[in-house]
């Protein structure tokens, strides 16, 4: 009996979700969510990313790759996509699914080391900023700022249920203090949990 393309795709999606849940159970403070980002949230993040096909783009905490495929499609084999992921479970899945992506198994705070002399036009974050201790938040935020070109864009999503946490409010203050423009999308209800997206432009 032959397996249809839809059955193969459904099986792959289920496998990706199971690996995401496994990573969350192993490192809940680092992964930050028990379910991968939905297609609706992925579109809200990527569709307004401000970069050209030959630019350098960075993804911090890509998880199992909800945004990665869309970013690679926009780069069209011309630009550079560098992804830093700390979960061993997720890094294996990312390397299998996206062999053309430069996938690094390391913390986002070391991003400048991997970019070298380059600066990113756009940095997309899948990190759980609201879960971070202030010192960790500062190290990663400063590494991101150092790695972003002047006029470049930083994109991050936040969960609605966590937006009132002190660390989440602290993250928002950092955005407002360090970027010339900070836009926020409407709530994406078709995500588990519901979320919204910050699109920020560097001074």
N, C-alpha and C positions, 0 to 999 in steps of 0.2 A: 504493500500500500504506500503510495507516494505522499509526501508531506507538502502541503501547499505553502506558498510564500507567506501568506497571512499567518499560518500556524508557526512558521519559523520566526517571524517577527514577534508574534505574541510570546513565544517561548523566550526570546532574547530579552524582551521587556521585563518579563517576570524574573528572569535571572538577574538582571540589573537591579531590580527593586530588592531582591533578596540580599544581594551583595551590599546594597546601601544600608539595609536594616542591620546586617551583620556589623558593618563599620560603625553604625550608630551605637549598637549595644557594646561594642568594644571601647569606643572613645566618645561618649555622649557630649562632653564639653567641647570637643574639637569638631565633631561632625555637625552638631547643633539641630538636626532634624531627623525624624525617623522615616522620611519618605522623600524620594527625589523630586526635584522641581518639575512642575507640570509644563505641558506645551504652552499653555497660556502665559505662565510666568516667564518661560524661556523667550517667548516672542516679545514680551514687555521689556525684558532686559536687552536683548540683542538688536531689535529693530531700530532702536534709537542710539546705538553705539556709533560714535563719531570717528570713523577711520576709513581709509582707502585700502584697496586690495593689496598694495605693496607696502603697507605700514607694518610696524612691529606692535603686536598686541599681546597682552599678558592676561592670564586667567589664574586667579588665586582661589584655591580650594574648589576645583572643578567637580569634586564628587565622582559620580559615575559618568559625567559628560553631558548633562542636559543642555548646556550652552555650547559645548565644545564643537559639536558637529555643525551647528549654525555659524559659528565664528569661522571655522575652516572653509565653509562654503562661501562666505563673504570674502575671504582672503584669496580664494580661487588659485591656490598653489603659488601665489606670487609673494605674499608677505610672510611674516614669521609669527607663529603662535607659540608662546612659551607658557606652560602650565605648571604650577607648583602645588603638589598635593601631599599631605602628611600621612594619610591613611594607606597602609600597605594593601588592604583589601581593594580599595579604589584604584590605586596606582596600577595594579595588575590589569584591571578591567579597562582603564584608560589606554594603556599601551596596546592592548589587544584590539580595541575598537578604533583607535585613532593613531596609526603608526606614523603619520606625517606630522603629528604634533610633538613638540619638544617637551616631553613630560618629565618633570624632575620630582624625585621623592625627597622633599625637604620642606622646612617651614617657610612661610611667606616672608618672614623677617629677613631672610637671606637673599631676597630677590635681586638687589643691586649686584651681588656677586655673579649671578648667572647672566645678567644683561651685559655686563662688562661696560664698554664705552657707549653702548646704545642706550636710548631712552624710549619708553613706550608711548605710542600715540594714544592708546586706550588701555586701561586696566579694569578688568571685570572681576568683581569679588563675589564668591559664594561662601565666604567665611561667616561664622556666627559671631559677629562683633558684640552682640549683647551678652554673650557667654564669657567674654574675655575679662581677665583681671586688668585693671588700668595699666599696669606696667607692660603686659603683653600687647594690649591694644595700642599703646604708644609706639612700641618697637615696630609693629607691623605697619601702622599708619605712617610712621616716618620713613620706613623702607619704601612704601608705596609712593609717597611724595617725592622722594629722592629719585625714583625710577621713572617718573612721569615727565614728559616733555612740557615745555611752556605752552599753555593753551590746550594741553591734552585733556582727556576726559577720564573720569573715574566713575564706575557704575557699580552699585551695590544694592542688594535687596534686604529688606527687614521684615520680620514677621509681626503682624498686627498685635498679637497677644503679648509681645515682648517690648513694644515701643515705649512703655512707661518705666521700664527698668532703669535704674540709675546709669548702668553702663551703656544702654541704648541711647539715653539722653546725652550722655557724654560724647558718644560717637557722633551724634547729630551736631553738637556744638563744634566738634573738630571740623566737620564738613563746612559749616557756615563760616568758620574762622579762616579756613585755608583755601577756599575756592571762591572764585568771583561770581559764579552762578550755580545754584543748587535747585534742581527741579525734582518734584516728587510725583509719581504716577498715581492715578486712582488705585484703590485696593483691587488686587487680583483675587477675586473670591474663588476662582477655579484653581486653587492650589491648596495643598495640605501641609501646613496650615496656611490660611490666607496671608498674603504679603503685599508689599508695595515696593517700588523701585526708586532709588535715588540716582539721578544723572547729574554729574557735577563737572564743571570745567575749571581747570587750573588757572590761577592768576598768572 
